[in-house]
Amino acid sequence: MDNEISELIKRKLLEYPDLPSRTLARMIYAMNSDIFISIESVRDKIRYYRGKAGDKRRKEVLKRYGKYF
């Protein structure tokens, strides 16, 4: 399930690279409210993949994926 969620988030980030995180989170949550707890949980994952979730998590994304989405 987590892999499916990660792929969904990354796919949407590539599809809408300029959309603000909150707007994108609302859109993803509206289409997939059955797999997410809240809009904030979606937004947290978006911020993680964009490298906007703090220094530790930013380094983690670069180490794991080699880029931000």
Stockholm file with secondary structure:
# STOCKHOLM 1.0

chainA/1-69         MDNEISELIKRKLLEYPDLPSRTLARMIYAMNSDIFISIESVRDKIRYYRGKAGDKRRKEVLKRYGKYF
#=GR chainA/1-69 SS CHHHHHHHHHHHHHHSTTSCHHHHHHHHHHHCTTTCSCHHHHHHHHHHHHTCSCHHHHHHHHHHHSSCC
#=GC SS_cons        CHHHHHHHHHHHHHHSTTSCHHHHHHHHHHHCTTTCSCHHHHHHHHHHHHTCSCHHHHHHHHHHHSSCC
//
